Amino acid sequence: MNKITALLFAAGITASSLTAQSNINNQLWSDPSFQKEFLGSYGFLAGAEPQISDEEKEALRNLIDLIKASPKAAIQALEPQITQSSSAAFDFILGNLYFQDGNLSKAEQYYGNAVVKHPDFRRAYKNLGLVQVQQGNFDKAIKTISKALELGEVDGRSYGLLGYGYLTQEKYYPAEAAYRQAILMQPEVTDWKVGLARCLLETERYADAIALFDTLLLDDPNNADYWMLQGNAYLGKGESLTAAKNLEMVRRMGAAELSTLTLLGDIYMNNASPDLALEAYLAATEQATANDSQALLRAADLLTRSGNYEQSQKIIAQIRAKLALAEDDELTLLTLEAKIARAQGDDQAAVELLSKIVERDALNGDALIELANFYADQGDMAKAINRYEQAEKIEAFEREALVAHAQARVRNGEYKEALPLLRRALQLKSDSNLEDYAQRVEKAARSQG
């Protein structure tokens, strides 16, 4: 997959939609056909639903008006009637009431009691699995919903919840199978389609994911998440400029977060469009807080390293204008400005900036190496070597300093002195390009005699 990657949005069911699907609302309780089934035919699924006695039916008949008026009062009235010998139907109803009231731990407790009392109570398994999904307990939810399906509680919602459970566990192939079943039974539910698209993304079937998002966008063209996810698929497929079009759509909708804008800038940089990259990075600074400084510093560094100095100076100025920077971040910007000054031939400004950085932070390896490079270019190898050796003592910069030191020695015709530096750098981290360079330097040293 392309190294540039967008954040994948979790494509499942929201807590509010789950509650909406499961709440026992007034309209349901007022439905005469529901009341008849609820009170008169509760045990009609032989073996699948618990039996309920005439006495228990009468108790529920007296409770139904209270349930319609106040679920909390119904809970208080029903809970004392539940015993080890009472019907599992009572536990199931109380679980529903607690779920409606938002008490998921109590709902789980009574659904669990219901399936203990009646091990084939498939609706209780289904609702228990739903509660476990809302609680984020996906290991349990997968087992519980699978049991409901095994007992015959086969519907789109059960398969969709099972798919979501597998998706959160990164078990993409069973998640895909479950989502496909859910879509067959509930083709109107977009959650299942988005979940399937996520599985396709994670298993790198980008063309299929793109096609699925095309259908979703036909129905909901203003859904920024769909544009983002499809953009991620285009990135995975290696079509970064097409992905950029998707991200631009998100931006025009006003839904682009800082990470989206910096990703967009990175794509433009990878496609040699620094002006477009700068535009995206500058937009990112408008959303930035102090916690976002690293992403913006990286953008400034990328522009500097690629030789786009004018654009880099603009983003540096904007970062300073928008953020209250920590000392380390300010030193990073000063280092970038010194690099720009050197590249533009303003050696005096560069050495002043670098000296200021080193005075403020003697362990700033980046500035030490840059200062050493400056002295080497000026022909003052004694000062250069001193700064290189300082940087080599800083673990995070040792290899970079060794390579820069060796290159300076080579430029000065000191091949034999450069070799041990390159060998030490290769010990720290092997690199085919550096190995080739070291071999050429060794050959030059031998020819020197």
Secondary structure, DSSP 8 states (H G I E B T S, - for coil): --SS-------S--HHHHHHHH---HHHHH-HHHHHHHHHSTT-STTTS----HHHHHHHHHHHHHHHH-HHHHHHHHGGG--TTS-HHHHHHHHHHHHHHT-HHHHHHHHHHHHHHSTT-HHHHHHHHHHHHHTT-HHHHHHHHHHHHHHT---HHHHHHHHHHHHHTT-HHHHHHHHHHHHHH-TT-HHHHHHHHHHHHHTT-HHHHHHHHHHHHHH-TT-HHHHHHHHHHHHHTT-HHHHHHHHHHHHHTT---HHHHHHHHHHHHHTT-HHHHHHHHHHHHHH--GGGHHHHHHHHHHHHHTT-HHHHHHHHHHHHHH----HHHHHHHHHHHHHHHHHTT-HHHHHHHHHHHHHH-TT-HHHHHHHHHHHHHTT-HHHHHHHHHHHHTSGGGHHHHHHHHHHHHHHTT-HHHHHHHHHHHHHHS--HHHHHHHHHHHHHHHHH-
